[in-house]
Amino acid sequence: GITTSGTPHLGNYVGAIRPAVQSSLRADVQSYYFLADYHALIKCDDPVRIQRSTLEIAATWLAAGLDPERVTFYRQSDIPEIPELTWLLTCVTGKGLLNRAHAYKASVDKNTEAGQEPDDGVTAGLFMYPVLMAADILMFQAHKVPVGRDQIQHIEMARDIASSFNHLYGKDLLVLPEAVVDEQVALLPGLDGRKMSKSYDNTIPLFVPQAEMKKRILSIVTDSRAPGEPKDTEGSALFQIYQAFATPEETAAFAQAFADGIAWGEAKQLLFERIDAEIGPMRERYQHLIAHPDEVERLLLRGADKARALATPLLRELRHAVGLRALPAPAAAAAPAAPAKA
């Protein structure tokens, strides 16, 4: 899932969207992809932004090649079973487990350093979101969840929560998921060399027009070495971004150009051309979907029907397991005995 709170950028594409689309082509797995709009409410209080981001991210998945006929592609908020499962899981989740969540601890540490109350500005949503994430995973009985290293803790927490539920209710009702970390997935640096992130305002939006894409790439921070001077690939944001889009042979040639003293302007032009060769063909499809949100909506609702076909019967089983059941009918009264003959 991708949280619907921003516009997709090159880092999202390389780190999540492209590898996920490649995985969706495998014939030996059932794949689930979703727009995490409930999660977006934790960090964004702008309804217009959330709705727009939902459209942009859905259009990005589809333009990048995700086929809704092959996978289950849905909007989180279209599956009412997910928040209900979240509550069932909340009731078996220890507060101590949530106290150790990285995002919550980071907020507490930041407040402590600033001399504020530890929970200042921390909503129950931020504190509880690992449980919602567990519900996202456990609802569809996921065996494997592709994540970056910084997300492994969430999968471990989902396993802990599922184990508690299964132990308490005496059955293997929930599948314990495993984290799958692809070491080959690149983490892109942004325009300033730090990790590409909306938080740092250093991103390159994925489907901006060509001229804007080129302008952003030309603004990537480089050192002051002049044309003809050898340049280091190590630590170069320019080189790392190129490597994420290029073949090994192209990357080797680009590294040689660095050693030969390529001018920064020329290197940035080569980077722009390489990115546009991959992203350009998708741009027309993306712009069409942005202009026709009704098409996206129909696809999402069809995906929700597919998702609920699995979610509804599982939740029915879980409700029964915890005691949320119909009350039994009274036993039928015994028929009166026939009078004995004299």
Secondary structure, 3 states (H helix, E strand, C coil): CEECCCCCEHHHHHHHHHHHHHHHCCCCCCCEEEEEHHHHHHHCCCHHHHHHHHHHHHHHHHHCCCCCCCCEEEEHHHCCHHHHHHHHHHCCCCHHHHHCCHHHHHHHHHHHHCCCCCCCCCCHHHHHHHHHHHHHHHCCCCCEEECCHHHHHHHHHHHHHHHHHHHHHCCCCCCCCEEECCCCCCCCECCCCCECCHHHCCCCECCCCHHHHHHHHHCCCCCCCCCCCCCCCCCCHHHHHHHHHCCHHHHHHHHHHHHCCCCHHHHHHHHHHHHHHHHHHHHHHHHHHHHCHHHHHHHHHHHHHHHHHHHHHHHHHHHHHHCCCCCCCCCCCCCCCCCCCC
